[in-house]
Amino acid sequence: MAYRNLSPVVTERADALVLLEAIREGVPDTEFAPFVRAMTSHDDEQTFAIMRGSGNEMSLPTQLASLLEGAGLITMEEAIEAAVAGRRAREGAAA
């Protein structure tokens, strides 16, 4: 898939949209780990840890969408739509 050819540090909207498409398609969570790891700042890690500690852990695709939105590469609406579509795709594949 095209997302595998991307640099782990995404700085272009076009690349962010490729990743959003992968999220929408329900690509396995582990595929997003290199991007999340490369793009997570210390502040992001603290936020993710607080979410995890409060029982509201975010999946890797959701973390990635949040990071892309925080970088100004996508809108919040695009992030939410991709996360919801991806969840539906994964649930459909499991059925």
Biopython code that builds the backbone (N, CA, C, O; Angstrom):
import numpy as np
from Bio.PDB.StructureBuilder import StructureBuilder

atoms = [
    (1, "MET", "N", (0.825, -1.179, 0.000)),
    (1, "MET", "CA", (0.000, 0.000, 0.000)),
    (1, "MET", "C", (0.871, 1.245, 0.000)),
    (1, "MET", "O", (2.026, 1.198, 0.423)),
    (2, "ALA", "N", (0.333, 2.335, -0.463)),
    (2, "ALA", "CA", (1.078, 3.577, -0.630)),
    (2, "ALA", "C", (1.607, 4.134, 0.694)),
    (2, "ALA", "O", (2.664, 4.765, 0.714)),
    (3, "TYR", "N", (0.890, 3.909, 1.798)),
    (3, "TYR", "CA", (1.329, 4.477, 3.071)),
    (3, "TYR", "C", (2.660, 3.889, 3.518)),
    (3, "TYR", "O", (3.394, 4.531, 4.270)),
    (4, "ARG", "N", (2.979, 2.699, 3.078)),
    (4, "ARG", "CA", (4.248, 2.067, 3.467)),
    (4, "ARG", "C", (5.454, 2.769, 2.863)),
    (4, "ARG", "O", (6.570, 2.592, 3.350)),
    (5, "ASN", "N", (5.260, 3.556, 1.822)),
    (5, "ASN", "CA", (6.344, 4.283, 1.172)),
    (5, "ASN", "C", (6.586, 5.660, 1.784)),
    (5, "ASN", "O", (7.504, 6.365, 1.365)),
    (6, "LEU", "N", (5.783, 6.050, 2.759)),
    (6, "LEU", "CA", (5.895, 7.378, 3.358)),
    (6, "LEU", "C", (6.974, 7.417, 4.436)),
    (6, "LEU", "O", (7.271, 6.416, 5.088)),
    (7, "SER", "N", (7.544, 8.598, 4.599)),
    (7, "SER", "CA", (8.437, 8.834, 5.726)),
    (7, "SER", "C", (7.607, 8.778, 7.001)),
    (7, "SER", "O", (6.458, 9.219, 7.000)),
    (8, "PRO", "N", (8.159, 8.246, 8.092)),
    (8, "PRO", "CA", (7.381, 8.191, 9.341)),
    (8, "PRO", "C", (6.989, 9.562, 9.885)),
    (8, "PRO", "O", (5.993, 9.685, 10.597)),
    (9, "VAL", "N", (7.764, 10.588, 9.555)),
    (9, "VAL", "CA", (7.413, 11.943, 9.971)),
    (9, "VAL", "C", (6.688, 12.605, 8.803)),
    (9, "VAL", "O", (7.304, 12.987, 7.809)),
    (10, "VAL", "N", (5.390, 12.729, 8.941)),
    (10, "VAL", "CA", (4.550, 13.263, 7.863)),
    (10, "VAL", "C", (4.460, 14.782, 8.005)),
    (10, "VAL", "O", (4.117, 15.303, 9.067)),
    (11, "THR", "N", (4.778, 15.482, 6.911)),
    (11, "THR", "CA", (4.760, 16.947, 6.942)),
    (11, "THR", "C", (3.924, 17.541, 5.814)),
    (11, "THR", "O", (3.741, 18.757, 5.756)),
    (12, "GLU", "N", (3.421, 16.709, 4.927)),
    (12, "GLU", "CA", (2.650, 17.185, 3.779)),
    (12, "GLU", "C", (1.208, 16.695, 3.878)),
    (12, "GLU", "O", (0.964, 15.557, 4.280)),
    (13, "ARG", "N", (0.261, 17.542, 3.517)),
    (13, "ARG", "CA", (-1.156, 17.173, 3.546)),
    (13, "ARG", "C", (-1.434, 15.957, 2.662)),
    (13, "ARG", "O", (-2.211, 15.082, 3.043)),
    (14, "ALA", "N", (-0.815, 15.898, 1.503)),
    (14, "ALA", "CA", (-1.052, 14.766, 0.596)),
    (14, "ALA", "C", (-0.687, 13.441, 1.280)),
    (14, "ALA", "O", (-1.406, 12.452, 1.139)),
    (15, "ASP", "N", (0.415, 13.423, 2.010)),
    (15, "ASP", "CA", (0.815, 12.213, 2.729)),
    (15, "ASP", "C", (-0.153, 11.909, 3.875)),
    (15, "ASP", "O", (-0.474, 10.749, 4.135)),
    (16, "ALA", "N", (-0.612, 12.955, 4.551)),
    (16, "ALA", "CA", (-1.588, 12.766, 5.625)),
    (16, "ALA", "C", (-2.872, 12.162, 5.085)),
    (16, "ALA", "O", (-3.490, 11.326, 5.744)),
    (17, "LEU", "N", (-3.279, 12.573, 3.899)),
    (17, "LEU", "CA", (-4.497, 12.024, 3.298)),
    (17, "LEU", "C", (-4.323, 10.552, 2.917)),
    (17, "LEU", "O", (-5.276, 9.775, 2.983)),
    (18, "VAL", "N", (-3.118, 10.175, 2.522)),
    (18, "VAL", "CA", (-2.837, 8.750, 2.246)),
    (18, "VAL", "C", (-3.022, 7.942, 3.530)),
    (18, "VAL", "O", (-3.615, 6.864, 3.511)),
    (19, "LEU", "N", (-2.516, 8.463, 4.630)),
    (19, "LEU", "CA", (-2.674, 7.773, 5.915)),
    (19, "LEU", "C", (-4.135, 7.734, 6.352)),
    (19, "LEU", "O", (-4.591, 6.723, 6.887)),
    (20, "LEU", "N", (-4.867, 8.813, 6.132)),
    (20, "LEU", "CA", (-6.292, 8.812, 6.480)),
    (20, "LEU", "C", (-7.032, 7.743, 5.695)),
    (20, "LEU", "O", (-7.920, 7.083, 6.236)),
    (21, "GLU", "N", (-6.684, 7.565, 4.440)),
    (21, "GLU", "CA", (-7.327, 6.534, 3.630)),
    (21, "GLU", "C", (-7.022, 5.147, 4.200)),
    (21, "GLU", "O", (-7.899, 4.284, 4.233)),
    (22, "ALA", "N", (-5.796, 4.934, 4.645)),
    (22, "ALA", "CA", (-5.439, 3.651, 5.258)),
    (22, "ALA", "C", (-6.238, 3.437, 6.545)),
    (22, "ALA", "O", (-6.683, 2.323, 6.821)),
    (23, "ILE", "N", (-6.419, 4.497, 7.330)),
    (23, "ILE", "CA", (-7.229, 4.396, 8.549)),
    (23, "ILE", "C", (-8.660, 4.029, 8.182)),
    (23, "ILE", "O", (-9.253, 3.138, 8.790)),
    (24, "ARG", "N", (-9.218, 4.721, 7.182)),
    (24, "ARG", "CA", (-10.603, 4.441, 6.740)),
    (24, "ARG", "C", (-10.789, 2.996, 6.294)),
    (24, "ARG", "O", (-11.836, 2.393, 6.527)),
    (25, "GLU", "N", (-9.761, 2.447, 5.649)),
    (25, "GLU", "CA", (-9.847, 1.082, 5.116)),
    (25, "GLU", "C", (-9.716, 0.018, 6.197)),
    (25, "GLU", "O", (-9.923, -1.166, 5.932)),
    (26, "GLY", "N", (-9.374, 0.432, 7.408)),
    (26, "GLY", "CA", (-9.262, -0.541, 8.498)),
    (26, "GLY", "C", (-7.948, -1.288, 8.517)),
    (26, "GLY", "O", (-7.886, -2.424, 8.988)),
    (27, "VAL", "N", (-6.890, -0.662, 8.007)),
    (27, "VAL", "CA", (-5.559, -1.270, 8.053)),
    (27, "VAL", "C", (-5.249, -1.624, 9.505)),
    (27, "VAL", "O", (-5.598, -0.856, 10.402)),
    (28, "PRO", "N", (-4.608, -2.760, 9.764)),
    (28, "PRO", "CA", (-4.308, -3.148, 11.148)),
    (28, "PRO", "C", (-3.561, -2.048, 11.916)),
    (28, "PRO", "O", (-2.687, -1.371, 11.375)),
    (29, "ASP", "N", (-3.927, -1.899, 13.169)),
    (29, "ASP", "CA", (-3.364, -0.849, 14.025)),
    (29, "ASP", "C", (-1.839, -0.809, 14.010)),
    (29, "ASP", "O", (-1.244, 0.268, 13.979)),
    (30, "THR", "N", (-1.215, -1.969, 14.031)),
    (30, "THR", "CA", (0.247, -2.031, 14.127)),
    (30, "THR", "C", (0.947, -1.334, 12.963)),
    (30, "THR", "O", (2.095, -0.912, 13.102)),
    (31, "GLU", "N", (0.288, -1.207, 11.837)),
    (31, "GLU", "CA", (0.875, -0.538, 10.674)),
    (31, "GLU", "C", (1.114, 0.946, 10.939)),
    (31, "GLU", "O", (1.937, 1.569, 10.269)),
    (32, "PHE", "N", (0.403, 1.514, 11.906)),
    (32, "PHE", "CA", (0.512, 2.942, 12.194)),
    (32, "PHE", "C", (1.551, 3.254, 13.261)),
    (32, "PHE", "O", (1.872, 4.421, 13.485)),
    (33, "ALA", "N", (2.076, 2.236, 13.918)),
    (33, "ALA", "CA", (3.032, 2.438, 15.018)),
    (33, "ALA", "C", (4.247, 3.281, 14.619)),
    (33, "ALA", "O", (4.617, 4.177, 15.377)),
    (34, "PRO", "N", (4.887, 3.039, 13.465)),
    (34, "PRO", "CA", (6.064, 3.864, 13.128)),
    (34, "PRO", "C", (5.733, 5.352, 12.991)),
    (34, "PRO", "O", (6.537, 6.207, 13.363)),
    (35, "PHE", "N", (4.566, 5.653, 12.464)),
    (35, "PHE", "CA", (4.158, 7.050, 12.287)),
    (35, "PHE", "C", (3.872, 7.696, 13.641)),
    (35, "PHE", "O", (4.301, 8.818, 13.910)),
    (36, "VAL", "N", (3.145, 6.975, 14.485)),
    (36, "VAL", "CA", (2.814, 7.505, 15.815)),
    (36, "VAL", "C", (4.097, 7.708, 16.615)),
    (36, "VAL", "O", (4.281, 8.746, 17.251)),
    (37, "ARG", "N", (4.980, 6.718, 16.581)),
    (37, "ARG", "CA", (6.233, 6.810, 17.328)),
    (37, "ARG", "C", (7.067, 8.012, 16.853)),
    (37, "ARG", "O", (7.628, 8.739, 17.673)),
    (38, "ALA", "N", (7.146, 8.215, 15.548)),
    (38, "ALA", "CA", (7.979, 9.283, 14.998)),
    (38, "ALA", "C", (7.388, 10.669, 15.210)),
    (38, "ALA", "O", (8.129, 11.647, 15.311)),
    (39, "MET", "N", (6.068, 10.767, 15.278)),
    (39, "MET", "CA", (5.428, 12.078, 15.338)),
    (39, "MET", "C", (4.999, 12.496, 16.739)),
    (39, "MET", "O", (4.539, 13.622, 16.929)),
    (40, "THR", "N", (5.140, 11.615, 17.717)),
    (40, "THR", "CA", (4.684, 11.911, 19.072)),
    (40, "THR", "C", (5.715, 12.743, 19.828)),
    (40, "THR", "O", (6.864, 12.335, 19.996)),
    (41, "SER", "N", (5.281, 13.908, 20.277)),
    (41, "SER", "CA", (6.135, 14.766, 21.103)),
    (41, "SER", "C", (6.011, 14.324, 22.561)),
    (41, "SER", "O", (5.194, 13.468, 22.900)),
    (42, "HIS", "N", (6.826, 14.918, 23.400)),
    (42, "HIS", "CA", (6.741, 14.632, 24.833)),
    (42, "HIS", "C", (5.351, 14.994, 25.367)),
    (42, "HIS", "O", (4.770, 14.245, 26.151)),
    (43, "ASP", "N", (4.826, 16.138, 24.942)),
    (43, "ASP", "CA", (3.491, 16.551, 25.388)),
    (43, "ASP", "C", (2.415, 15.582, 24.909)),
    (43, "ASP", "O", (1.483, 15.265, 25.647)),
    (44, "ASP", "N", (2.551, 15.112, 23.662)),
    (44, "ASP", "CA", (1.588, 14.140, 23.144)),
    (44, "ASP", "C", (1.632, 12.860, 23.969)),
    (44, "ASP", "O", (0.589, 12.304, 24.314)),
    (45, "GLU", "N", (2.829, 12.393, 24.285)),
    (45, "GLU", "CA", (2.986, 11.169, 25.064)),
    (45, "GLU", "C", (2.327, 11.319, 26.425)),
    (45, "GLU", "O", (1.698, 10.381, 26.915)),
    (46, "GLN", "N", (2.464, 12.482, 27.039)),
    (46, "GLN", "CA", (1.812, 12.717, 28.330)),
    (46, "GLN", "C", (0.294, 12.658, 28.176)),
    (46, "GLN", "O", (-0.401, 12.070, 29.004)),
    (47, "THR", "N", (-0.205, 13.265, 27.123)),
    (47, "THR", "CA", (-1.656, 13.235, 26.880)),
    (47, "THR", "C", (-2.133, 11.806, 26.680)),
    (47, "THR", "O", (-3.133, 11.395, 27.268)),
    (48, "PHE", "N", (-1.420, 11.044, 25.849)),
    (48, "PHE", "CA", (-1.811, 9.655, 25.598)),
    (48, "PHE", "C", (-1.748, 8.827, 26.883)),
    (48, "PHE", "O", (-2.593, 7.959, 27.102)),
    (49, "ALA", "N", (-0.751, 9.091, 27.733)),
    (49, "ALA", "CA", (-0.618, 8.365, 28.999)),
    (49, "ALA", "C", (-1.773, 8.693, 29.944)),
    (49, "ALA", "O", (-2.290, 7.804, 30.621)),
    (50, "ILE", "N", (-2.176, 9.953, 29.994)),
    (50, "ILE", "CA", (-3.315, 10.334, 30.830)),
    (50, "ILE", "C", (-4.577, 9.643, 30.333)),
    (50, "ILE", "O", (-5.365, 9.128, 31.127)),
    (51, "MET", "N", (-4.764, 9.634, 29.021)),
    (51, "MET", "CA", (-5.934, 8.958, 28.446)),
    (51, "MET", "C", (-5.919, 7.471, 28.812)),
    (51, "MET", "O", (-6.937, 6.904, 29.210)),
    (52, "ARG", "N", (-4.742, 6.854, 28.670)),
    (52, "ARG", "CA", (-4.604, 5.427, 28.977)),
    (52, "ARG", "C", (-4.907, 5.179, 30.455)),
    (52, "ARG", "O", (-5.629, 4.243, 30.798)),
    (53, "GLY", "N", (-4.352, 6.022, 31.326)),
    (53, "GLY", "CA", (-4.538, 5.862, 32.765)),
    (53, "GLY", "C", (-5.965, 6.073, 33.221)),
    (53, "GLY", "O", (-6.382, 5.527, 34.242)),
    (54, "SER", "N", (-6.724, 6.868, 32.466)),
    (54, "SER", "CA", (-8.111, 7.124, 32.844)),
    (54, "SER", "C", (-9.080, 6.117, 32.231)),
    (54, "SER", "O", (-10.295, 6.229, 32.396)),
    (55, "GLY", "N", (-8.530, 5.133, 31.522)),
    (55, "GLY", "CA", (-9.391, 4.124, 30.900)),
    (55, "GLY", "C", (-9.955, 4.557, 29.559)),
    (55, "GLY", "O", (-10.885, 3.934, 29.048)),
    (56, "ASN", "N", (-9.407, 5.609, 28.985)),
    (56, "ASN", "CA", (-9.868, 6.133, 27.693)),
    (56, "ASN", "C", (-8.765, 6.054, 26.647)),
    (56, "ASN", "O", (-8.560, 6.990, 25.875)),
    (57, "GLU", "N", (-8.061, 4.934, 26.630)),
    (57, "GLU", "CA", (-6.931, 4.795, 25.708)),
    (57, "GLU", "C", (-7.372, 4.945, 24.257)),
    (57, "GLU", "O", (-8.411, 4.423, 23.853)),
    (58, "MET", "N", (-6.573, 5.661, 23.487)),
    (58, "MET", "CA", (-6.845, 5.866, 22.076)),
    (58, "MET", "C", (-6.127, 4.785, 21.274)),
    (58, "MET", "O", (-4.987, 4.438, 21.580)),
    (59, "SER", "N", (-6.784, 4.258, 20.257)),
    (59, "SER", "CA", (-6.140, 3.290, 19.372)),
    (59, "SER", "C", (-5.043, 3.992, 18.583)),
    (59, "SER", "O", (-5.024, 5.220, 18.507)),
    (60, "LEU", "N", (-4.134, 3.226, 17.999)),
    (60, "LEU", "CA", (-3.070, 3.826, 17.191)),
    (60, "LEU", "C", (-3.616, 4.644, 16.022)),
    (60, "LEU", "O", (-3.099, 5.732, 15.770)),
    (61, "PRO", "N", (-4.647, 4.171, 15.288)),
    (61, "PRO", "CA", (-5.181, 5.011, 14.220)),
    (61, "PRO", "C", (-5.746, 6.337, 14.743)),
    (61, "PRO", "O", (-5.597, 7.374, 14.097)),
    (62, "THR", "N", (-6.382, 6.301, 15.894)),
    (62, "THR", "CA", (-6.936, 7.522, 16.472)),
    (62, "THR", "C", (-5.817, 8.446, 16.932)),
    (62, "THR", "O", (-5.905, 9.661, 16.755)),
    (63, "GLN", "N", (-4.769, 7.885, 17.520)),
    (63, "GLN", "CA", (-3.617, 8.693, 17.909)),
    (63, "GLN", "C", (-3.005, 9.352, 16.680)),
    (63, "GLN", "O", (-2.684, 10.541, 16.706)),
    (64, "LEU", "N", (-2.842, 8.589, 15.604)),
    (64, "LEU", "CA", (-2.253, 9.132, 14.386)),
    (64, "LEU", "C", (-3.114, 10.253, 13.816)),
    (64, "LEU", "O", (-2.597, 11.302, 13.433)),
    (65, "ALA", "N", (-4.413, 10.037, 13.758)),
    (65, "ALA", "CA", (-5.314, 11.074, 13.255)),
    (65, "ALA", "C", (-5.200, 12.335, 14.118)),
    (65, "ALA", "O", (-5.200, 13.449, 13.595)),
    (66, "SER", "N", (-5.102, 12.160, 15.424)),
    (66, "SER", "CA", (-4.943, 13.288, 16.324)),
    (66, "SER", "C", (-3.634, 14.027, 16.072)),
    (66, "SER", "O", (-3.604, 15.258, 16.071)),
    (67, "LEU", "N", (-2.563, 13.288, 15.861)),
    (67, "LEU", "CA", (-1.269, 13.899, 15.586)),
    (67, "LEU", "C", (-1.277, 14.663, 14.268)),
    (67, "LEU", "O", (-0.715, 15.754, 14.175)),
    (68, "LEU", "N", (-1.913, 14.095, 13.256)),
    (68, "LEU", "CA", (-2.004, 14.767, 11.961)),
    (68, "LEU", "C", (-2.827, 16.050, 12.069)),
    (68, "LEU", "O", (-2.500, 17.068, 11.459)),
    (69, "GLU", "N", (-3.895, 15.980, 12.853)),
    (69, "GLU", "CA", (-4.726, 17.173, 13.060)),
    (69, "GLU", "C", (-3.939, 18.222, 13.849)),
    (69, "GLU", "O", (-3.987, 19.409, 13.527)),
    (70, "GLY", "N", (-3.228, 17.789, 14.862)),
    (70, "GLY", "CA", (-2.429, 18.705, 15.664)),
    (70, "GLY", "C", (-1.323, 19.388, 14.863)),
    (70, "GLY", "O", (-0.918, 20.508, 15.175)),
    (71, "ALA", "N", (-0.839, 18.699, 13.828)),
    (71, "ALA", "CA", (0.194, 19.264, 12.962)),
    (71, "ALA", "C", (-0.398, 20.199, 11.905)),
    (71, "ALA", "O", (0.334, 20.816, 11.132)),
    (72, "GLY", "N", (-1.729, 20.297, 11.881)),
    (72, "GLY", "CA", (-2.387, 21.174, 10.922)),
    (72, "GLY", "C", (-2.484, 20.600, 9.520)),
    (72, "GLY", "O", (-2.721, 21.335, 8.561)),
    (73, "LEU", "N", (-2.303, 19.288, 9.393)),
    (73, "LEU", "CA", (-2.332, 18.653, 8.074)),
    (73, "LEU", "C", (-3.725, 18.211, 7.649)),
    (73, "LEU", "O", (-4.010, 18.076, 6.459)),
    (74, "ILE", "N", (-4.593, 17.986, 8.641)),
    (74, "ILE", "CA", (-5.973, 17.589, 8.368)),
    (74, "ILE", "C", (-6.878, 18.332, 9.347)),
    (74, "ILE", "O", (-6.410, 18.917, 10.323)),
    (75, "THR", "N", (-8.164, 18.298, 9.074)),
    (75, "THR", "CA", (-9.125, 18.916, 9.984)),
    (75, "THR", "C", (-9.600, 17.901, 11.018)),
    (75, "THR", "O", (-9.438, 16.693, 10.844)),
    (76, "MET", "N", (-10.183, 18.408, 12.087)),
    (76, "MET", "CA", (-10.760, 17.530, 13.101)),
    (76, "MET", "C", (-11.857, 16.668, 12.492)),
    (76, "MET", "O", (-11.977, 15.489, 12.827)),
    (77, "GLU", "N", (-12.659, 17.246, 11.599)),
    (77, "GLU", "CA", (-13.737, 16.497, 10.950)),
    (77, "GLU", "C", (-13.176, 15.332, 10.137)),
    (77, "GLU", "O", (-13.730, 14.232, 10.156)),
    (78, "GLU", "N", (-12.074, 15.576, 9.423)),
    (78, "GLU", "CA", (-11.445, 14.500, 8.648)),
    (78, "GLU", "C", (-10.915, 13.408, 9.564)),
    (78, "GLU", "O", (-11.035, 12.222, 9.257)),
    (79, "ALA", "N", (-10.331, 13.804, 10.684)),
    (79, "ALA", "CA", (-9.787, 12.842, 11.641)),
    (79, "ALA", "C", (-10.893, 11.958, 12.208)),
    (79, "ALA", "O", (-10.755, 10.736, 12.266)),
    (80, "ILE", "N", (-11.981, 12.580, 12.622)),
    (80, "ILE", "CA", (-13.097, 11.830, 13.211)),
    (80, "ILE", "C", (-13.726, 10.902, 12.181)),
    (80, "ILE", "O", (-13.998, 9.739, 12.478)),
    (81, "GLU", "N", (-13.958, 11.408, 10.974)),
    (81, "GLU", "CA", (-14.576, 10.586, 9.925)),
    (81, "GLU", "C", (-13.723, 9.363, 9.624)),
    (81, "GLU", "O", (-14.248, 8.259, 9.477)),
    (82, "ALA", "N", (-12.411, 9.550, 9.532)),
    (82, "ALA", "CA", (-11.524, 8.426, 9.239)),
    (82, "ALA", "C", (-11.532, 7.405, 10.373)),
    (82, "ALA", "O", (-11.568, 6.199, 10.128)),
    (83, "ALA", "N", (-11.497, 7.890, 11.618)),
    (83, "ALA", "CA", (-11.491, 6.986, 12.772)),
    (83, "ALA", "C", (-12.775, 6.159, 12.832)),
    (83, "ALA", "O", (-12.727, 4.956, 13.086)),
    (84, "VAL", "N", (-13.913, 6.798, 12.599)),
    (84, "VAL", "CA", (-15.203, 6.087, 12.624)),
    (84, "VAL", "C", (-15.278, 5.076, 11.482)),
    (84, "VAL", "O", (-15.692, 3.936, 11.690)),
    (85, "ALA", "N", (-14.884, 5.484, 10.290)),
    (85, "ALA", "CA", (-14.921, 4.572, 9.140)),
    (85, "ALA", "C", (-13.984, 3.390, 9.351)),
    (85, "ALA", "O", (-14.319, 2.258, 9.003)),
    (86, "GLY", "N", (-12.814, 3.651, 9.920)),
    (86, "GLY", "CA", (-11.867, 2.577, 10.191)),
    (86, "GLY", "C", (-12.388, 1.583, 11.202)),
    (86, "GLY", "O", (-12.205, 0.376, 11.049)),
    (87, "ARG", "N", (-13.039, 2.090, 12.240)),
    (87, "ARG", "CA", (-13.626, 1.191, 13.244)),
    (87, "ARG", "C", (-14.679, 0.305, 12.606)),
    (87, "ARG", "O", (-14.734, -0.896, 12.870)),
    (88, "ARG", "N", (-15.509, 0.895, 11.770)),
    (88, "ARG", "CA", (-16.555, 0.118, 11.080)),
    (88, "ARG", "C", (-15.933, -0.927, 10.159)),
    (88, "ARG", "O", (-16.416, -2.057, 10.088)),
    (89, "ALA", "N", (-14.867, -0.556, 9.454)),
    (89, "ALA", "CA", (-14.210, -1.491, 8.549)),
    (89, "ALA", "C", (-13.608, -2.666, 9.310)),
    (89, "ALA", "O", (-13.713, -3.811, 8.869)),
    (90, "ARG", "N", (-12.973, -2.386, 10.458)),
    (90, "ARG", "CA", (-12.390, -3.468, 11.261)),
    (90, "ARG", "C", (-13.475, -4.358, 11.854)),
    (90, "ARG", "O", (-13.315, -5.578, 11.908)),
    (91, "GLU", "N", (-14.580, -3.757, 12.300)),
    (91, "GLU", "CA", (-15.683, -4.549, 12.857)),
    (91, "GLU", "C", (-16.311, -5.419, 11.783)),
    (91, "GLU", "O", (-16.673, -6.566, 12.047)),
    (92, "GLY", "N", (-16.446, -4.886, 10.573)),
    (92, "GLY", "CA", (-17.007, -5.647, 9.452)),
    (92, "GLY", "C", (-16.122, -6.809, 9.057)),
    (92, "GLY", "O", (-16.610, -7.878, 8.691)),
    (93, "ALA", "N", (-14.809, -6.596, 9.133)),
    (93, "ALA", "CA", (-13.858, -7.660, 8.784)),
    (93, "ALA", "C", (-13.865, -8.771, 9.828)),
    (93, "ALA", "O", (-13.596, -9.930, 9.511)),
    (94, "ALA", "N", (-14.174, -8.413, 11.077)),
    (94, "ALA", "CA", (-14.174, -9.403, 12.159)),
    (94, "ALA", "C", (-15.456, -10.229, 12.154)),
    (94, "ALA", "O", (-15.486, -11.320, 12.724)),
    (95, "ALA", "N", (-16.505, -9.734, 11.526)),
    (95, "ALA", "CA", (-17.793, -10.424, 11.543)),
    (95, "ALA", "C", (-17.815, -11.619, 10.619)),
    (95, "ALA", "O", (-18.832, -12.306, 10.522)),
]
sb = StructureBuilder()
sb.init_structure("model")
sb.init_model(0)
sb.init_chain("A")
sb.init_seg("    ")
for serial, (resi, resn, name, xyz) in enumerate(atoms, 1):
    if name == "N":
        sb.init_residue(resn, " ", resi, " ")
    sb.init_atom(name, np.array(xyz, "f"), 0.0, 1.0, " ", f" {name:<3s}", serial, name[0])
structure = sb.get_structure()
